[in-house]
């Protein structure tokens, strides 16, 4: 049976680019893979045919010979085959064809596997730091102890005794990967000799056992800027876990948690403070002394007739801005306090006051007027 035209097999034109060839090849092998066609015995032969076609057309020299001589270019004994260093036999170089596509998808078996095998970046670390609201207001210098790994001084991080450089793995020639043929497929695995690193250490460092790093606690000074809040993240580059065999260190991330305060509550840059006010001060007006987070105090005027829940705003007395800009505000919330443990005289005066003040409570008057209307409507 005569072979089909290679361009027809892949479903491309004779002017197709290498990118178009690769795209067509991926589609075909996915469509014709034997595992996807267990009930189609012809799929395996078509799969081989597609592989053979792609292997020829992806090579510039083979493609030129095919375009000139057709399939005869790869049959033994022809002038064309002799001109290309011998004939092409069988059903194509399966491993070569797939390697080319995988190189494009995953960075290759060779160069892609080789990169990054010598050293491994250390892991990032997280440290949770609790600060008081006062410390968040002023900022502070904190000393923290970080458990983790550091570069081994005995081998300077190489993992080899005396700081010697590792040698190229003889099994994988430094690629970190080895191939094995399984039927129609070439399977790539991590090299068992070097565990995928591409290098081996003949004389491991006694201090770090060839890792290039040792477990050790470190003390670090950390600058906590003013204005931090719960959830603020501070990044210390290179202060994380040491890299493996000389690789770069990871980063240290400090997550801030601000403790609750017994006087002030915080909402973004604003502070809130609830201050009790006597009934007489609320009715007649007056002054009160309010605390500020910097340890100071400020006089606040209480307007006559103020109601419980009223907020008085003190501009610029809140939290500083972490990213620059104006400071937040401090809100004083007034809580009118009902007197308790009254003396007989006080009770008498309050009863007299109540008799004289029936019409002096506008909120109560308005509320009960609406209640009266509600009851009347329900009866109707």
N, C-alpha and C positions, 0 to 999 in steps of 0.2 A: 504494500500500500504506500503510495507516494506521500511524502511529508507535506504538511500544510505550510503555507507561507508564514514565516515567523511574525510578521507584522499583523497578519490576520489572526494568528493565535492569541496575540496580546490585545487585539482590537484597537490598534493605533495606525496612524498613517505613516508613510515612509519618511516623512519629514519630522516625525515626533522628536522632541527634545528628551534628554536624559531624565528630566523631571517628570515628563509625561509618561516615559517608560516605567519609571519607578511606581508612579501612581497606578498605572494599569496593572502592573505586576502584583501590587498589594491587593488590589480588588480581586484579581483572578485567584491567587493562592488562598485567600480567605473563602472564596466561593467554592473552590474545588478541593479544599483540604479533605483528606480521607476520613478524618474524624467527624467531619460535618456531613459526609455522604456514605454512611455505612451500608446503605442499600443500593448504591450505584457503583458497580464494579468498574465502569468506564471512567469514573472520576480520578482514580489513581493514575491511569495512563495520561489523562488530560493534564493532571497536576505535573507530571514529569515533562510533558510537552511544553507547558508554560514556563517551567524552570529552565529548560534547554533554550527556549526562544529568548528569554530575558538575558541569560548568560552570554549569548552571542551578541545581542544588540546593544548591551551596555558597554561593551568593549569597542573602542573606536576602530581598532585595526580589524577585529573580527567582523564588525558591522560593515566596514568598507569592502572586505572580501566577499561578504554575503551579498551586498548590493550589486557587486560586479558579476559573481559567479553563481549565486544562489546556493543551494544545499551542496552542490558539487565542490564548493570551496573547502569543505571539511570532510571530504571522503579521501581516504588514503590513495596515493599514487597520482594525484593531480598536480599540475604545476602550481596552482594556487596554494594548496596545502603546504607544499614544500617551501614556498616563499614565506610562510608564516611559522616556520619552525616545527613542522609536523602536523598531522591531522588531529581533529577533535573527534573523539570516539564516545560512544555511549549516549546517555540522555542528558548531557550537560553537567557542569560542575555545580552540584546542588548547594554545597556548603558556601561556595564563592558567591552564588547568586543571593542567598539569604543573608550572608554576612554584609553584603553591600546595602541591603535594605535596612538591616538592623543598625548599621553604622549611621545611617541617616536618621533613624528614629531615636536611638539611645546613645549616640556618641561613640559607637564603634567598639569592637572587641579589643582593639589594640590601644590607640592613643587614649580613648575615653576611659578604659580600665586602668591605664597606667597613671593618669592624673589623680592626685589626692591620696595615693596609697602610702606614700612615705610617712606622712604625718596626719594626725586627726585633730581637729579643733576640739578644745575642751567644752564641756557642757556649760550652759548658763546656770547661774545660781540665783535663788530668791531668798531675801532676808526680810522678815516682818519686824518693823520697828515701831513701838508705841511711844508717843510723845504727849505731853500735857498741852492743854489749850494755850497756856502761857508760853510754852516753848514754840508752839506753832505761830504765836503772835510775834515773838522776838527773833525766832530762828536760833540755832544752836550748833555747836560742834559736838558730835557724838563719836565715841569710840566703841566699835562693835567687834566681836570675835566671830570670825567666819570659819566654820569647819569645811574642809575640802582638801583638794590636792594641789600641790605646788611642784614646780619643775625640780627634778632631782639634781642637786648640786654635784653629786659624785660623778655623774656622767654627762652633765650639762644638757640633760633632756634627751640624749640620743638613745638611751636604753642599753648601750654597750659599755663594757668595762673600760674605764679610762677615757671615756668620751669618744671612742672610735666610731666611725661611720658604719652603718649597716651595709651589708653586701647584697647584691642583686640575687634574688631567688633563682636557683638553677632549674627548678621545675617549670616555672612559668615565664622565665626570662624577664622578670620585673613587671609583667602585665597584671599579676594578681588574679588571673583567670586561667583556667585550663579547659580544653574542649574534649568532648568524647562523642564518637559517632554512635547513634542509636537508630538503626534502620535508615530511613530517609532523612533523619534530622541530625544536625550537629548541635549538641547540648553544651552550654557553657556553664561552668561552676566555679566557685571560689577555689583558689589553689589550696590544697590541703597542707602544703608544706609551710606556706607563709600566712595562711588564713586570710588571703586576699590583699595583703599589704604590699606585695611585690618585692619585699626585702626581708632578709633574715638576719638575726644577730647570732654570731657564732659564740661569743662570750658575753652572756647577759650580765648587766650590772648587778652586783650583790645587794646594793642598797634598795633598788627599785624593782629588781627581778625582771629587768628588760622593758618595763613600762615607760621609763623616762620621767616618771612623776611619783611622788610619795604623798601619803596622807599626813596632813599637818594643819593645825589651826593657825589662823593669822589674825592679827589685830589691825583694824583699819580706822582711820579718822574720816568721818563723813560730815560734810557741811549740809545742815538742814536749813534751807532758806526760809525766811519769814513768809507766812501766808500759806504754808502747806495745809492740806486737808486730808481726811481719810480717803485713801485711794490714790493719792499722789505717788508717782513712781519715779525714782531716781536711778539713773543708769551709770554704773561705774565700768567703763570699758576696760577689758583685760583683767578684771579682778575676779573673774569666775574660776571655774575649774581649769587646771593646767592642761595643755594639749598633750596628746599621746605622742611620744617619741619626737619631741621638739615642735609639735604643732602649736598654733596660736592658742592662747587662753580664751575661755569664754568670757562673758560679761556677768557682772553682779547687778541684780535689780533689787533695790530697796523699796519696799511698799510701806507707806506711812499709814498708821492708824492713830487718830487723835482721840484721846480719852475723854469721856463725858466730864463736864465741869459742874460743880455744885451750885454755882450762881448763874452762870451764863449758858445760854444755848446758842448754837451757831447754825446759820443757814447761808451757805456760800460765803460771801464776805461780810454779811451782816450779823450782828450779835443782838440777843434779846435777853432782857433782865426783868423779872416780875417783882415789883416792889409793893408791899402792902401799904395802904393809906387809911388813916383813921376816918371815921364817918364825918367827924366835924371838919377835918381838913378838906375832905372832898366837897363838903357843902359850902364852906366859907372860903376855900382857897388857901394857899400858903406855899411853903417851900419844903423840899425834901433833899436829902443828900444821896446821890446815886454813885455806886462804885464804877470804875472803869477797869478794863482788863490789864492796863499797864500798871495797876496798883494805886492809881490816883482816885480822886473823888471830884464830883462836880455838883453844883447847886442847880436844882431843877424847880421851876415854878409850876405849881399845881393850880390850874384855873378853877374858880369857884363853880360849884355845881357839876364837877366832873363825874362821869359814870365809870363803874368798874369795867375794865377791859380797854380803856382809852390808852393809846400808845403815844408817847412823846418821843420825838426823833432828835438824836444828837448826831449831827453830821461829822463824819470823819473819825468817829470813835469806835469803829468796828475793826475788822481784820484787814491787814495790809494785803495788797494785790500781789499774787505770786508772780505774775507776768508784767508787772508795772502798771501804772495808772493810779487812779485815786483809791483811797482806802474806803472800806465799807462804813456803814452807820451803826450806831447803837440805839436800839429801841427800848424805851422804858415802858413797860406795861403796868398800869396802875390797877391794883386789886383793892377795892373798897372793903374794909374789914368791919364786920358787925361787932360791937362791943359785947363782952360777956362778963359774968360775975358782977352784975350791977348792984349798987347799994340801993337802999330804999329811996333816998333822995334822988338818985339818978333815974330810977324808974318813974318817980313822980314827975320829974321834969320832962322825961320822954313822953309820958302820957299827955302832959300839957302841950308839948310840941306837936304831938300827933293830932290833937284836936284843932290846932291852929293851921295845920299844913295839909289838910285834905285836898286843897286845890293847888298845892305847890309841887305836885309830882306829875308833870305832863305826860311822861311815858306810861305811868300807871293809869292815869285818866284816859288816855287814848286806847290803851289795851282793853280796859274794862268796858269802854263804850262799844268797841267792836264785839266783845263777848256778849253784851246785852243785845245787840242787833242780831247776832247769830242765834241766840235762844229764841228771840221773837220770830225769826224766819222759820225755825224748826217747828214752832207751834203752829204757824200759819200753814 
